[in-house]
Amino acid sequence: YKGAREMIASNQKILVAHAGERIYCIEPNGIWRHAAKIPAKDWAHLNTLLKQRQVIAEIIIEEGFEKALKTYVDNIWSESFFAIAKDIRIMPAGTMSSAVELLLFRDRVLFLDWEQLIAVEIANAATVKVVKGLFLQLQQNSAPVEKI
């Protein structure tokens, strides 16, 4: 998917298909340098959709991500995004400094590069299994945080 509009549309499509499931997310700080490319209402819509579809998330954030939410993003967006989180873990700042967000679903991985405005969806079962294993390893090596 290329461009912000296609990236948002891909998210919507996948969220609808995975209603009621658990997803895993990696949210690096580098996203915030490029977040202004996406209208706040689009972010809010995606995260409201997560909540409406009762998707539960386990999230790894880079230290500072929570401050960016409070500073740069409307409260409704941050509340809806973190309302779905069952577990939020934090990695030290600089660990994941990129603009690539990762969303891991039951049967696919979605890599969202907010700098280049390109999303890559991978549905290969073996690849999904490997990425899930990497996520779980990161999760074990990160510290839990209170809900934001």
C-alpha positions as CSV (number, residue, x, y, z in Angstrom):
1,Y,0.0,0.0,0.0
2,K,1.4,3.4,-0.9
3,G,0.3,6.8,0.5
4,A,-1.5,7.7,3.7
5,R,-4.9,7.0,2.3
6,E,-4.1,3.4,1.2
7,M,-2.3,2.8,4.5
8,I,-5.3,3.9,6.6
9,A,-7.6,1.8,4.3
10,S,-5.5,-1.3,4.8
11,N,-5.8,-0.9,8.5
12,Q,-9.5,-0.6,8.3
13,K,-9.9,-3.7,6.1
14,I,-7.7,-5.8,8.4
15,L,-9.4,-4.6,11.6
16,V,-12.8,-5.5,10.3
17,A,-11.5,-9.0,9.3
18,H,-10.0,-9.5,12.8
19,A,-12.8,-8.3,15.1
20,G,-12.6,-9.7,18.6
21,E,-9.1,-10.9,18.2
22,R,-5.8,-10.1,20.0
23,I,-3.2,-8.1,18.1
24,Y,0.4,-7.3,18.9
25,C,1.8,-3.8,18.2
26,I,5.2,-2.2,18.2
27,E,5.1,1.6,18.3
28,P,8.4,3.4,17.9
29,N,9.0,7.1,18.6
30,G,10.0,7.8,15.0
31,I,6.3,7.7,14.0
32,W,5.7,11.1,15.5
33,R,8.0,12.9,13.1
34,H,5.6,11.9,10.4
35,A,2.2,11.7,12.1
36,A,1.2,15.1,10.8
37,K,0.9,13.6,7.3
38,I,-2.2,11.9,8.6
39,P,-5.2,14.0,9.6
40,A,-6.1,13.5,13.4
41,K,-9.6,12.4,12.5
42,D,-8.2,9.5,10.5
43,W,-6.1,8.3,13.5
44,A,-9.1,8.7,15.7
45,H,-11.3,6.7,13.3
46,L,-8.8,3.8,13.2
47,N,-8.5,3.6,17.0
48,T,-12.3,4.0,17.5
49,L,-12.7,1.1,15.0
50,L,-10.3,-1.0,17.1
51,K,-12.5,-0.3,20.2
52,Q,-15.7,-1.0,18.3
53,R,-14.5,-4.2,16.9
54,Q,-13.3,-5.3,20.4
55,V,-9.8,-5.9,19.3
56,I,-7.5,-6.4,22.3
57,A,-3.9,-5.2,21.9
58,E,-0.6,-6.0,23.5
59,I,1.7,-3.1,22.8
60,I,5.4,-2.4,23.0
61,I,6.2,1.3,23.0
62,E,9.5,3.2,23.0
63,E,10.1,5.4,26.0
64,G,8.7,8.8,25.1
65,F,5.8,7.5,23.0
66,E,3.4,8.1,25.8
67,K,4.6,11.7,26.0
68,A,4.1,12.2,22.3
69,L,0.5,11.0,22.6
70,K,-0.2,13.5,25.4
71,T,1.5,16.3,23.5
72,Y,0.7,15.8,19.8
73,V,-2.5,13.8,19.6
74,D,-6.1,14.6,20.5
75,N,-7.2,13.0,23.8
76,I,-10.0,11.0,22.2
77,W,-7.4,9.2,20.0
78,S,-5.0,8.3,22.8
79,E,-7.9,7.2,25.0
80,S,-9.4,4.9,22.4
81,F,-6.0,3.4,21.4
82,F,-5.0,2.6,24.9
83,A,-8.4,1.5,26.0
84,I,-8.0,-1.6,24.0
85,A,-4.6,-2.5,25.5
86,K,-4.4,-5.5,27.8
87,D,-0.7,-5.0,28.2
88,I,1.6,-2.1,27.5
89,R,5.4,-2.6,27.7
90,I,8.1,0.0,27.3
91,M,11.6,-0.2,25.7
92,P,14.3,2.3,26.4
93,A,14.3,5.4,24.1
94,G,16.5,4.8,21.0
95,T,15.9,1.0,21.0
96,M,13.4,1.2,18.2
97,S,14.0,4.6,16.7
98,S,12.4,4.2,13.3
99,A,9.1,5.3,11.8
100,V,8.0,1.7,11.2
101,E,5.0,0.5,13.2
102,L,4.2,-3.2,13.3
103,L,0.8,-4.7,13.8
104,L,0.7,-8.5,14.2
105,F,-2.6,-10.2,13.7
106,R,-3.5,-13.9,13.9
107,D,-2.7,-14.6,10.3
108,R,-0.8,-11.6,9.0
109,V,1.8,-8.9,9.8
110,L,1.3,-5.3,8.7
111,F,4.5,-3.1,8.6
112,L,3.6,0.6,8.3
113,D,6.4,2.9,7.4
114,W,5.1,6.4,8.2
115,E,8.2,8.1,6.8
116,Q,7.9,6.6,3.3
117,L,4.1,6.2,3.5
118,I,4.3,2.5,2.5
119,A,2.6,-0.4,4.2
120,V,3.6,-4.1,3.6
121,E,1.1,-6.8,4.5
122,I,2.6,-10.3,4.9
123,A,0.2,-13.3,5.2
124,N,2.8,-16.1,5.0
125,A,2.1,-18.4,8.0
126,A,5.8,-19.1,8.6
127,T,6.8,-15.5,8.6
128,V,3.9,-14.5,10.9
129,K,5.1,-17.2,13.4
130,V,8.7,-15.9,13.3
131,V,7.6,-12.3,13.8
132,K,5.3,-13.3,16.7
133,G,8.2,-15.0,18.3
134,L,10.3,-11.9,18.0
135,F,7.5,-9.8,19.4
136,L,7.2,-12.1,22.4
137,Q,10.9,-11.9,23.0
138,L,10.8,-8.1,23.0
139,Q,7.8,-8.2,25.3
140,Q,9.7,-10.4,27.8
141,N,12.7,-7.9,27.8
142,S,10.6,-4.8,28.3
143,A,9.1,-3.2,31.4
144,P,5.3,-3.0,32.0
145,V,3.8,0.5,32.2
146,E,0.7,1.9,33.7
147,K,-2.1,2.6,31.2
148,I,-1.8,6.1,29.8
